[in-house]
Amino acid sequence: MNIGKKIKELRMKNNLTQEELANRCELSKGFISQIERDLTSPSITTFTDILESLGTNLRDFFTEVEDEKIVFSKDDMFISKDDEYKFELKWIIPNAQKNQMEPILLTLEEGGRYKDDHPHEGEELGYVLSGSIFLILGGKKYRAKKGESFYYKANVDHSIINAGKKKASIIWISTPPNF
């Protein structure tokens, strides 16, 4: 870990000059400059004072935060097929169960349907990419076709059925994760 660089980044994030940080810690501007360029190392006491002046502590300073992955490719996706129900699920964001929402790509063959789902906590949103579907919510039937979306609270039995004679694909998002 480049300690000096990280201290400089924290100082700049806090909109402090070297002199302002030095004054808060009762140090010289030159000493702060040397620390930031890794030319000298402060004592633990001085280092702790600098970190407190920057709004952090030793534990948080040394905890490496792994950059969160933002963009996912086809290679990252997990696929599950069900030949009986004639559907394919693609988890387009891997390990989305740890997030607050879980997006999937659902493809239904002609005559296909996604397994019936029972009431649960949360909400679901879908966008029909191709074909058309029937959304069954608590016994009521709704049709959505390409370019249309749906949104509902998942507090009733619900399912999705292909309503056409060709494949239907939808982006389907559940919050909290449920798939």
Phi, psi and chi 1 to 4 in degrees:
 res  aa     phi    psi   chi1   chi2   chi3   chi4
   1 MET       -  134.0  172.8 -176.4  -77.5      -
   2 ASN   -88.3   92.5 -170.5  -24.3      -      -
   3 ILE   -62.2  -45.3  -68.2  172.8      -      -
   4 GLY   -60.1  -44.4      -      -      -      -
   5 LYS   -62.7  -42.2  179.8 -179.3  178.1 -168.9
   6 LYS   -67.2  -37.8 -167.2  164.6  179.8  179.9
   7 ILE   -63.6  -44.0  -72.9  175.0      -      -
   8 LYS   -60.9  -43.2 -178.6  176.5 -178.7  177.8
   9 GLU   -61.3  -42.4  -72.2  170.7   -4.3      -
  10 LEU   -64.6  -41.3  -79.2  171.1      -      -
  11 ARG   -60.8  -45.3  177.0 -179.2   58.5   77.9
  12 MET   -68.9  -36.5  -65.9  176.6   78.2      -
  13 LYS   -62.0  -33.4 -178.8  179.3  172.6 -173.3
  14 ASN   -87.9    8.0  -75.3  -70.9      -      -
  15 ASN    54.4   44.6  -65.0  -43.0      -      -
  16 LEU  -112.7  144.0  -65.3  172.8      -      -
  17 THR   -84.0  168.0   64.3      -      -      -
  18 GLN   -60.4  -39.4  -72.7  179.4  -19.9      -
  19 GLU   -65.4  -42.2 -171.4  168.8  -11.7      -
  20 GLU   -63.0  -42.0  -69.8  168.7  -31.6      -
  21 LEU   -65.4  -43.0  178.1   57.6      -      -
  22 ALA   -59.8  -43.7      -      -      -      -
  23 ASN   -62.0  -40.3  -71.7  -19.6      -      -
  24 ARG   -65.4  -28.3  -70.7 -179.3 -177.9 -167.2
  25 CYS  -102.5    0.3  -58.7      -      -      -
  26 GLU    57.7   47.8  -62.5 -179.8    1.1      -
  27 LEU  -125.2  175.2  -59.7  168.4      -      -
  28 SER   -92.6  154.5   70.0      -      -      -
  29 LYS   -60.7  -38.6  175.4 -175.6  170.4 -170.9
  30 GLY   -62.3  -38.0      -      -      -      -
  31 PHE   -66.5  -42.5 -172.6   63.7      -      -
  32 ILE   -60.7  -42.4  -64.4  -65.2      -      -
  33 SER   -60.5  -44.3  174.7      -      -      -
  34 GLN   -64.7  -38.3  -71.5  178.7   -8.9      -
  35 ILE   -63.4  -46.8  -68.1  170.2      -      -
  36 GLU   -63.9  -26.9  -71.8 -177.9   -3.2      -
  37 ARG   -96.5   10.0  -67.7 -177.9  -69.9  145.2
  38 ASP    56.3   35.4  -73.0  -42.9      -      -
  39 LEU   -91.7  -18.6  -61.1  176.3      -      -
  40 THR  -147.7  162.1 -169.2      -      -      -
  41 SER  -121.4  132.1  -62.7      -      -      -
  42 PRO   -78.3  161.1   28.5  -33.6      -      -
  43 SER   -67.8  165.2   68.0      -      -      -
  44 ILE   -59.2  -41.3  -67.5  -65.8      -      -
  45 THR   -62.9  -46.6  -56.0      -      -      -
  46 THR   -65.8  -41.7  -59.0      -      -      -
  47 PHE   -60.7  -44.0 -172.6   52.8      -      -
  48 THR   -61.9  -41.1  -58.2      -      -      -
  49 ASP   -62.5  -42.9  -71.8  -15.4      -      -
  50 ILE   -61.7  -47.0  -68.3  169.8      -      -
  51 LEU   -62.8  -41.4  -66.4 -179.8      -      -
  52 GLU   -62.3  -38.1  -75.3  177.5    7.8      -
  53 SER   -67.5  -23.2  -64.7      -      -      -
  54 LEU   -96.1    4.8  -65.4  170.7      -      -
  55 GLY    80.4   25.8      -      -      -      -
  56 THR  -139.6 -172.0 -169.0      -      -      -
  57 ASN  -142.4  175.3   56.6   47.6      -      -
  58 LEU   -57.8  -47.7  -74.9  167.7      -      -
  59 ARG   -59.4  -50.7 -177.4  179.9   53.7  104.5
  60 ASP   -67.2  -35.3  -68.1  -16.6      -      -
  61 PHE   -62.8  -39.6 -177.0   82.7      -      -
  62 PHE   -92.9   -1.7  -73.6  109.4      -      -
  63 THR   -80.3  115.6  -59.2      -      -      -
  64 GLU   -78.8  120.4  -71.5  -72.1  -29.5      -
  65 VAL   -94.5  118.2  177.6      -      -      -
  66 GLU   -73.5  133.4 -165.3  174.0  -55.4      -
  67 ASP   -59.8  131.7  -73.1  -19.2      -      -
  68 GLU   -75.9  135.3 -172.0  174.1  -19.8      -
  69 LYS   -70.0  133.9 -171.9  166.2 -176.8  175.3
  70 ILE  -109.2  -41.7  -57.6  -63.3      -      -
  71 VAL  -110.3  134.9  177.0      -      -      -
  72 PHE  -122.0  142.6  -58.2   91.5      -      -
  73 SER  -105.5  176.9   70.6      -      -      -
  74 LYS   -57.8  -33.6  -71.6 -179.1 -179.2 -178.1
  75 ASP   -65.4  -22.3  -65.6  -24.5      -      -
  76 ASP   -82.6  -18.3  -64.4  -42.5      -      -
  77 MET   -75.7  146.0  -64.7  178.8 -167.0      -
  78 PHE  -108.0  134.7  174.3   75.1      -      -
  79 ILE  -120.2  138.5  -59.9  172.0      -      -
  80 SER  -131.8  132.0  173.3      -      -      -
  81 LYS  -117.9  148.7  -68.3 -176.6  178.9 -170.9
  82 ASP  -132.2  107.2 -172.3  -53.7      -      -
  83 ASP   -72.0  -30.4  -66.6  -29.5      -      -
  84 GLU   -65.8  -48.0  179.4 -175.3  -10.6      -
  85 TYR   -89.7   -6.3  -74.2   92.7      -      -
  86 LYS    60.7   53.2  -59.6 -179.2 -176.4  177.3
  87 PHE  -138.4  159.9   72.3   80.3      -      -
  88 GLU  -130.8  131.1  176.3 -174.8  -89.9      -
  89 LEU  -108.8  133.2  -85.5 -177.2      -      -
  90 LYS  -121.4  119.2  -80.5 -173.0 -173.3  174.9
  91 TRP   -80.4  103.6  -79.6  -94.7      -      -
  92 ILE   -79.5  -15.7   57.0  178.7      -      -
  93 ILE  -121.4  108.4  -55.5  -63.2      -      -
  94 PRO   -64.4  146.7   18.7  -25.0      -      -
  95 ASN    56.3   32.0  -61.1  -41.7      -      -
  96 ALA   -67.1  -13.6      -      -      -      -
  97 GLN   -59.5  -22.7  -60.3   86.9   -7.7      -
  98 LYS   -83.0   -9.1   66.2  179.7  174.1   36.8
  99 ASN   -94.3  180.0  -61.9  -31.4      -      -
 100 GLN   -84.4  -17.0  -68.4 -175.5   15.1      -
 101 MET  -139.0  156.1   63.8  179.1  154.4      -
 102 GLU  -130.0  103.7 -177.9  177.9   19.3      -
 103 PRO   -90.4  139.5   27.5  -28.7      -      -
 104 ILE  -133.7  162.6   62.0  163.8      -      -
 105 LEU  -110.6  117.2  173.4   61.4      -      -
 106 LEU  -106.7  125.9  172.5   64.6      -      -
 107 THR  -117.5  126.3  -57.8      -      -      -
 108 LEU  -113.6  125.3  -61.5  163.5      -      -
 109 GLU   -70.8  168.6  -62.9  -67.8  -28.2      -
 110 GLU   -54.6  129.9  178.8 -178.3   -8.4      -
 111 GLY    78.1    3.2      -      -      -      -
 112 GLY   -82.2  158.7      -      -      -      -
 113 ARG  -151.2  152.3   67.8  178.7  -66.0  136.5
 114 TYR   -88.8  146.9 -173.5   68.1      -      -
 115 LYS   -53.2  143.3  -62.9  175.3 -175.0  175.2
 116 ASP   -60.3  139.2  -64.8  -21.5      -      -
 117 ASP  -118.5  138.9 -158.4    3.0      -      -
 118 HIS   -89.3  164.2  -60.0  -69.4      -      -
 119 PRO   -54.2  141.4  -22.4   31.6      -      -
 120 HIS  -153.5  169.8   56.9   84.2      -      -
 121 GLU   -65.7  145.0  177.2 -172.4  -19.6      -
 122 GLY   111.6 -170.3      -      -      -      -
 123 GLU  -135.6  158.5  -59.3  170.5  -19.6      -
 124 GLU  -135.5  145.7  -63.3 -175.6    6.7      -
 125 LEU  -135.2  141.2  163.9  120.0      -      -
 126 GLY  -140.3  153.7      -      -      -      -
 127 TYR  -132.5  124.2  179.4   79.5      -      -
 128 VAL   -83.0  114.9 -177.8      -      -      -
 129 LEU   -83.3  -36.0  -62.7  168.1      -      -
 130 SER  -155.2  155.5   64.6      -      -      -
 131 GLY    73.3 -158.8      -      -      -      -
 132 SER  -145.2  153.6   64.4      -      -      -
 133 ILE  -134.1  158.7   54.8  115.3      -      -
 134 PHE  -106.2  131.9  -73.8  125.7      -      -
 135 LEU  -105.9  120.5  178.4   63.1      -      -
 136 ILE  -104.4  117.9  -46.5  -63.2      -      -
 137 LEU  -124.0  108.7  -65.6  175.9      -      -
 138 GLY    53.7   37.3      -      -      -      -
 139 GLY    93.0  -13.8      -      -      -      -
 140 LYS   -91.3  144.1  -69.7 -173.9  179.3  179.8
 141 LYS  -113.4  128.6 -171.5 -175.2 -127.9 -177.3
 142 TYR  -124.9  141.3  -57.5   88.9      -      -
 143 ARG  -107.1  137.6 -175.3 -178.0 -174.0  120.1
 144 ALA  -136.0  134.8      -      -      -      -
 145 LYS  -119.5  176.1   59.9 -175.2 -173.2  -68.2
 146 LYS   -43.9  130.6  179.8 -179.5  177.3 -179.9
 147 GLY    87.8   -4.1      -      -      -      -
 148 GLU  -105.0  161.3  -65.7 -179.2  -28.0      -
 149 SER  -129.9  167.6   56.8      -      -      -
 150 PHE  -140.5  157.2   57.4   85.5      -      -
 151 TYR  -153.7  132.2  178.7   91.2      -      -
 152 TYR  -157.1  157.7   58.7   90.4      -      -
 153 LYS   -81.9  136.5  -68.6 -174.6 -168.6  -60.0
 154 ALA   -87.1   38.1      -      -      -      -
 155 ASN   -93.1   12.1   58.0    1.3      -      -
 156 VAL  -135.3  163.8  -64.0      -      -      -
 157 ASP   -57.5  141.1  -73.6  -26.4      -      -
 158 HIS  -150.6  152.4   48.7  -76.4      -      -
 159 SER  -157.8  166.5   62.5      -      -      -
 160 ILE  -128.5  134.0  -65.8  179.9      -      -
 161 ILE  -129.3  140.2  -58.4  168.3      -      -
 162 ASN   -67.7  124.7 -174.5  -24.9      -      -
 163 ALA   -97.8   -3.2      -      -      -      -
 164 GLY  -119.3 -168.7      -      -      -      -
 165 LYS  -104.1   10.2  -64.5 -173.7 -172.7 -117.0
 166 LYS  -135.7  173.4   61.3 -179.4 -178.0  173.8
 167 LYS   -57.0  146.6  -80.9 -174.4 -175.0  179.2
 168 ALA  -122.5  136.3      -      -      -      -
 169 SER  -128.0  136.8  -66.1      -      -      -
 170 ILE  -138.0  148.1   63.2  170.0      -      -
 171 ILE   -88.6  125.7  -64.2  -71.9      -      -
 172 TRP  -128.6  127.2 -167.3    6.3      -      -
 173 ILE  -123.6  129.5  -59.8  168.9      -      -
 174 SER  -115.8  137.4  177.3      -      -      -
 175 THR  -136.0  125.1  179.9      -      -      -
 176 PRO   -68.7  169.5   26.9  -32.0      -      -
 177 PRO   -51.9  138.0  -28.4   37.1      -      -
 178 ASN  -143.6  -11.7 -172.1   50.7      -      -
 179 PHE   -78.5      -  -65.0  109.0      -      -
